[in-house]
Amino acid sequence: MNFSDCENFLKILMNGPPGHIENTKTLAIAFNNPHEGYNIIHITGTNGKGTVSKLCASALEKSGYKVGLYISPHISTFRERIRINSKIIPKQKCAQITEEIVKITQERNLSIGWFEYFLFLGFLYFKQENVDWAVIEVGVGGLLDNTNIVNSFISIITSVGFDHVELLGPTLEDIAFQKAGIIKEGRPCVIGPHCPLEVISKVSREKRAELICVPEISETAYNENKRIVSTAFDTLRRYGIEIQENVLDGLDIQQPCRCQIEKINNKAVVLDVGHNPPAISRLYQDLKNIFPGFKFVSIFAMTKGKMHEATLRELINGTDKIYIVSSSHPKIVPYQDLAAVLNNIAQGQLVGSGDCNETVPAVLEELRDNEILVICGSFYIMKTVCDLLGISLKGKL
């Protein structure tokens, strides 16, 4: 099998379901439990979990460990999801491990979903390469997520907000309960300042797990995420893990397309993949501190199945002008549909709508000196946007 075969196999899987945790457990046994044999940090949260995951992995690497990292989703290639010591999985490794996965699932007549494929591609790679630690980011929620077969050394819940309510429940308490499902018996859990404490405390008490809470202070989302990681590493030290002191000093792992500021034709452009109400609210809070006195012109797209109306309301509160766009990606809401939702909420802020390829260059061209262009709302337009604007993500992914 070569990498093209690997991509073709994935295309077939993408037409089906992602998988479910009971099937994941069955697959784990078939693959000889490749998630065992190394220490794991398991991370969930409505927002911030990707940044916290990369910070944890980079800091562990800086402390001298060989570190696997599993994150989702991706921007350019699915190989971004799986890394060892900051380097994405090579194409030849993808092909080799995919061949193993196909062989075992066919021999044993097992089904595998697309998310399960990514997950076991990572687990098998980490096992073959003998990592010391693996940092595993949850896909959705926690309790029933495919990643929740791991027995982590420590778990982290970065934040709890409204997202994936159709899967996790309609209230913050429901969502918090699902995310608290990654807490393991007798193992510590660190939670960020924006988490319903009562629900998570109850779960931690039932599992006799130490709960460490990061206090809230006024700061950017990125600095809050660094404090969460710092608290997690202080906890690991107390549990006997050797972590370099001040390991986060000088470490700047700003995630691509997370409040990423670029200069295009002497104009400021911000890329951000925030796609739920709390993420959009926090984005514009941070931007108003970074660019005081400026107005914000927003180009916005959204993924199907998200909280469209609630997220648009936060966008309305944060920005001055809105353009709705869509692309050819099948997961993006057509701009006509999203524009109709926006017009039902508030008329006046919607300046235009259309295809991403046409709208982005036109809006940038018309941008005034006192305006900042913010392109946000979905992972699935960012590769197109970067290609249009000549932004290279090499070295950032």
SEZADO-97972 format. One record per residue (C-alpha): x, y, z; residue in one letter; residue number from 1. Coordinates in steps of 0.02 Angstrom, whole numbers. Layout:
! SEZADO-97972
X, Y, Z, a, NUM
...
***
This chain:
! SEZADO-97972
0, 0, 0, m, 1
63, 175, -43, n, 2
3, 343, 22, f, 3
-121, 364, -121, s, 4
-200, 198, -71, d, 5
-207, 264, 107, c, 6
-299, 421, 50, e, 7
-420, 319, -54, n, 8
-459, 208, 96, f, 9
-495, 363, 199, l, 10
-611, 434, 65, k, 11
-716, 277, 78, i, 12
-721, 290, 268, l, 13
-772, 474, 262, m, 14
-936, 424, 181, n, 15
-982, 329, 339, g, 16
-993, 362, 527, p, 17
-845, 413, 637, p, 18
-864, 259, 748, g, 19
-923, 236, 927, h, 20
-834, 195, 1089, i, 21
-894, 14, 1105, e, 22
-827, -24, 932, n, 23
-667, 70, 976, t, 24
-643, -47, 1125, k, 25
-663, -197, 1010, t, 26
-537, -127, 888, l, 27
-414, -90, 1028, a, 28
-412, -274, 1077, i, 29
-391, -327, 895, a, 30
-243, -209, 877, f, 31
-167, -272, 1042, n, 32
-207, -113, 1141, n, 33
-81, 4, 1059, p, 34
-131, 147, 1176, h, 35
-49, 57, 1322, e, 36
136, 62, 1362, g, 37
159, 250, 1374, y, 38
96, 387, 1490, n, 39
-51, 490, 1428, i, 40
-118, 664, 1455, i, 41
-301, 667, 1402, h, 42
-375, 838, 1360, i, 43
-552, 897, 1328, t, 44
-642, 1065, 1330, g, 45
-760, 1168, 1225, t, 46
-619, 1286, 1178, n, 47
-432, 1288, 1206, g, 48
-401, 1101, 1203, k, 49
-299, 1107, 1041, g, 50
-184, 1243, 1106, t, 51
-166, 1158, 1276, v, 52
-127, 993, 1190, s, 53
12, 1067, 1084, k, 54
83, 1162, 1233, l, 55
87, 1004, 1338, c, 56
173, 905, 1201, a, 57
302, 1040, 1165, s, 58
343, 1064, 1349, a, 59
363, 877, 1377, l, 60
477, 869, 1227, e, 61
577, 1015, 1298, k, 62
595, 913, 1458, s, 63
681, 775, 1360, g, 64
538, 654, 1326, y, 65
486, 575, 1162, k, 66
308, 635, 1141, v, 67
163, 584, 1032, g, 68
25, 709, 996, l, 69
-150, 670, 932, y, 70
-261, 820, 891, i, 71
-410, 859, 779, s, 72
-472, 920, 658, p, 73
-343, 967, 526, h, 74
-322, 1111, 403, i, 75
-217, 1048, 257, s, 76
-185, 861, 278, t, 77
-249, 730, 400, f, 78
-68, 693, 444, r, 79
-71, 853, 548, e, 80
-172, 758, 677, r, 81
-30, 638, 722, i, 82
145, 694, 773, r, 83
298, 640, 868, i, 84
408, 777, 938, n, 85
316, 909, 834, s, 86
340, 817, 667, k, 87
186, 752, 577, i, 88
175, 568, 534, i, 89
270, 528, 372, p, 90
174, 470, 220, k, 91
262, 303, 216, q, 92
215, 270, 397, k, 93
34, 312, 358, c, 94
35, 185, 217, a, 95
120, 49, 319, q, 96
6, 65, 469, i, 97
-150, 84, 362, t, 98
-106, -80, 278, e, 99
-98, -162, 450, e, 100
-266, -87, 500, i, 101
-350, -145, 339, v, 102
-278, -320, 356, k, 103
-334, -346, 535, i, 104
-509, -271, 513, t, 105
-540, -377, 357, q, 106
-472, -537, 434, e, 107
-583, -516, 588, r, 108
-731, -440, 495, n, 109
-726, -281, 600, l, 110
-795, -112, 552, s, 111
-696, 47, 577, i, 112
-756, 227, 570, g, 113
-655, 372, 501, w, 114
-617, 446, 673, f, 115
-568, 274, 738, e, 116
-450, 258, 590, y, 117
-362, 421, 634, f, 118
-355, 369, 817, l, 119
-277, 198, 790, f, 120
-161, 266, 657, l, 121
-94, 376, 797, g, 122
-94, 245, 934, f, 123
-4, 116, 825, l, 124
123, 245, 768, y, 125
160, 298, 947, f, 126
181, 117, 1000, k, 127
297, 74, 855, q, 128
404, 226, 889, e, 129
413, 194, 1078, n, 130
354, 364, 1140, v, 131
368, 406, 1324, d, 132
212, 513, 1329, w, 133
60, 539, 1218, a, 134
-50, 693, 1227, v, 135
-225, 646, 1166, i, 136
-356, 776, 1123, e, 137
-538, 724, 1136, v, 138
-643, 735, 979, g, 139
-813, 778, 1053, v, 140
-864, 782, 1236, g, 141
-770, 651, 1334, g, 142
-871, 513, 1416, l, 143
-925, 432, 1252, l, 144
-783, 495, 1143, d, 145
-680, 367, 1049, n, 146
-522, 427, 1137, t, 147
-594, 381, 1307, n, 148
-522, 205, 1303, i, 149
-358, 275, 1372, v, 150
-307, 263, 1555, n, 151
-227, 433, 1569, s, 152
-100, 486, 1700, f, 153
-185, 657, 1709, i, 154
-337, 734, 1626, s, 155
-369, 915, 1583, i, 156
-535, 1004, 1552, i, 157
-495, 1173, 1476, t, 158
-670, 1250, 1472, s, 159
-855, 1209, 1462, v, 160
-972, 1304, 1346, g, 161
-1113, 1275, 1224, f, 162
-1063, 1168, 1076, d, 163
-1117, 997, 1010, h, 164
-1276, 1012, 1114, v, 165
-1363, 882, 1005, e, 166
-1235, 755, 1067, l, 167
-1188, 817, 1240, l, 168
-1351, 890, 1305, g, 169
-1439, 1059, 1311, p, 170
-1368, 1129, 1473, t, 171
-1193, 1174, 1533, l, 172
-1214, 1045, 1670, e, 173
-1250, 910, 1541, d, 174
-1098, 961, 1440, i, 175
-988, 969, 1595, a, 176
-1042, 794, 1646, f, 177
-993, 725, 1476, q, 178
-823, 811, 1481, k, 179
-793, 752, 1659, a, 180
-808, 576, 1590, g, 181
-622, 578, 1549, i, 182
-575, 586, 1734, i, 183
-496, 422, 1784, k, 184
-504, 328, 1948, e, 185
-376, 397, 2070, g, 186
-292, 507, 1938, r, 187
-280, 698, 1948, p, 188
-382, 816, 1841, c, 189
-346, 1000, 1805, v, 190
-490, 1113, 1753, i, 191
-488, 1288, 1681, g, 192
-578, 1438, 1757, p, 193
-732, 1424, 1645, h, 194
-801, 1256, 1702, c, 195
-956, 1214, 1807, p, 196
-866, 1162, 1965, l, 197
-1009, 1074, 2054, e, 198
-1038, 944, 1917, v, 199
-854, 907, 1889, i, 200
-818, 901, 2077, s, 201
-953, 769, 2099, k, 202
-877, 658, 1965, v, 203
-701, 681, 2035, s, 204
-760, 634, 2210, r, 205
-845, 478, 2145, e, 206
-683, 428, 2059, k, 207
-572, 479, 2206, r, 208
-477, 592, 2088, a, 209
-388, 749, 2144, e, 210
-466, 903, 2062, l, 211
-355, 1055, 2033, i, 212
-444, 1216, 1982, c, 213
-358, 1358, 1888, v, 214
-423, 1525, 1953, p, 215
-496, 1655, 1837, e, 216
-402, 1816, 1799, i, 217
-418, 1942, 1659, s, 218
-304, 1886, 1516, e, 219
-304, 1827, 1336, t, 220
-363, 1652, 1294, a, 221
-185, 1600, 1249, y, 222
-114, 1654, 1418, n, 223
-257, 1567, 1507, e, 224
-213, 1407, 1414, n, 225
-30, 1424, 1467, k, 226
-84, 1439, 1649, r, 227
-186, 1280, 1631, i, 228
-34, 1189, 1563, v, 229
79, 1261, 1699, s, 230
-42, 1199, 1832, t, 231
-48, 1027, 1752, a, 232
142, 1016, 1753, f, 233
152, 1073, 1934, d, 234
32, 930, 1971, t, 235
137, 805, 1874, l, 236
290, 856, 1974, r, 237
196, 821, 2136, r, 238
158, 648, 2068, y, 239
342, 614, 2038, g, 240
358, 656, 1852, i, 241
518, 747, 1805, e, 242
471, 906, 1714, i, 243
598, 1043, 1680, q, 244
569, 1195, 1791, e, 245
501, 1348, 1700, n, 246
475, 1235, 1550, v, 247
348, 1355, 1473, l, 248
470, 1502, 1475, d, 249
509, 1552, 1297, g, 250
385, 1425, 1231, l, 251
265, 1508, 1109, d, 252
155, 1379, 1025, i, 253
23, 1488, 947, q, 254
-94, 1371, 855, q, 255
-119, 1409, 670, p, 256
-280, 1500, 633, c, 257
-311, 1538, 817, r, 258
-307, 1727, 828, c, 259
-169, 1718, 698, q, 260
-123, 1895, 645, i, 261
-52, 1924, 471, e, 262
-3, 2078, 372, k, 263
-68, 2073, 193, i, 264
-35, 2224, 82, n, 265
-3, 2326, 241, n, 266
-173, 2277, 308, k, 267
-203, 2175, 466, a, 268
-292, 2009, 440, v, 269
-341, 1892, 582, v, 270
-375, 1707, 552, l, 271
-472, 1611, 684, d, 272
-561, 1444, 680, v, 273
-677, 1486, 826, g, 274
-843, 1405, 783, h, 275
-955, 1412, 936, n, 276
-1030, 1552, 1043, p, 277
-897, 1558, 1180, p, 278
-755, 1550, 1053, a, 279
-823, 1694, 950, i, 280
-859, 1797, 1106, s, 281
-682, 1770, 1173, r, 282
-604, 1807, 1003, l, 283
-678, 1981, 992, y, 284
-642, 2019, 1175, q, 285
-459, 1981, 1141, d, 286
-456, 2077, 977, l, 287
-528, 2233, 1058, k, 288
-382, 2228, 1181, n, 289
-255, 2197, 1043, i, 290
-325, 2328, 923, f, 291
-405, 2464, 1031, p, 292
-501, 2593, 931, g, 293
-510, 2489, 771, f, 294
-666, 2426, 685, k, 295
-686, 2245, 636, f, 296
-742, 2181, 467, v, 297
-783, 1996, 477, s, 298
-789, 1861, 344, i, 299
-881, 1716, 420, f, 300
-917, 1536, 370, a, 301
-991, 1396, 472, m, 302
-987, 1207, 478, t, 303
-1148, 1109, 463, k, 304
-1221, 1047, 626, g, 305
-1155, 1192, 731, k, 306
-1254, 1317, 836, m, 307
-1281, 1440, 693, h, 308
-1399, 1566, 772, e, 309
-1314, 1576, 943, a, 310
-1142, 1593, 862, t, 311
-1203, 1728, 742, l, 312
-1273, 1826, 890, r, 313
-1099, 1831, 967, e, 314
-1027, 1883, 799, l, 315
-1152, 2027, 788, i, 316
-1099, 2086, 961, n, 317
-915, 2084, 918, g, 318
-899, 2153, 743, t, 319
-950, 2303, 640, d, 320
-976, 2228, 466, k, 321
-1012, 2048, 416, i, 322
-985, 1953, 254, y, 323
-1051, 1775, 245, i, 324
-955, 1652, 135, v, 325
-951, 1469, 91, s, 326
-834, 1357, -8, s, 327
-843, 1194, -103, s, 328
-807, 1094, 55, h, 329
-957, 980, 88, p, 330
-962, 1021, 274, k, 331
-984, 1209, 249, i, 332
-1158, 1287, 262, v, 333
-1203, 1371, 95, p, 334
-1185, 1559, 111, y, 335
-1366, 1587, 57, q, 336
-1431, 1485, 204, d, 337
-1318, 1564, 334, l, 338
-1353, 1740, 270, a, 339
-1539, 1706, 287, a, 340
-1514, 1656, 470, v, 341
-1415, 1815, 501, l, 342
-1546, 1926, 420, n, 343
-1680, 1847, 530, n, 344
-1580, 1896, 685, i, 345
-1524, 2070, 638, a, 346
-1526, 2171, 479, q, 347
-1395, 2301, 442, g, 348
-1231, 2217, 484, q, 349
-1234, 2096, 337, l, 350
-1140, 2188, 200, v, 351
-1127, 2046, 75, g, 352
-1117, 1860, 46, s, 353
-1043, 1744, -83, g, 354
-909, 1618, -127, d, 355
-751, 1625, -22, c, 356
-637, 1636, -174, n, 357
-719, 1796, -236, e, 358
-767, 1880, -72, t, 359
-602, 1871, 23, v, 360
-494, 1967, -103, p, 361
-632, 2094, -135, a, 362
-658, 2134, 50, v, 363
-471, 2146, 80, l, 364
-455, 2269, -64, e, 365
-590, 2382, 10, e, 366
-525, 2374, 189, l, 367
-496, 2547, 266, r, 368
-350, 2603, 374, d, 369
-454, 2598, 534, n, 370
-521, 2423, 500, e, 371
-458, 2248, 542, i, 372
-512, 2101, 433, l, 373
-563, 1949, 537, v, 374
-591, 1784, 445, i, 375
-669, 1657, 561, c, 376
-799, 1523, 596, g, 377
-736, 1358, 524, s, 378
-581, 1253, 500, f, 379
-642, 1205, 328, y, 380
-614, 1372, 240, i, 381
-441, 1408, 310, m, 382
-337, 1316, 181, k, 383
-433, 1407, 43, t, 384
-410, 1575, 132, v, 385
-223, 1547, 158, c, 386
-201, 1500, -25, d, 387
-297, 1655, -80, l, 388
-195, 1772, 29, l, 389
-27, 1689, 4, g, 390
-11, 1642, 188, i, 391
103, 1494, 219, s, 392
58, 1380, 364, l, 393
221, 1284, 347, k, 394
304, 1276, 516, g, 395
141, 1324, 605, k, 396
38, 1168, 583, l, 397
***
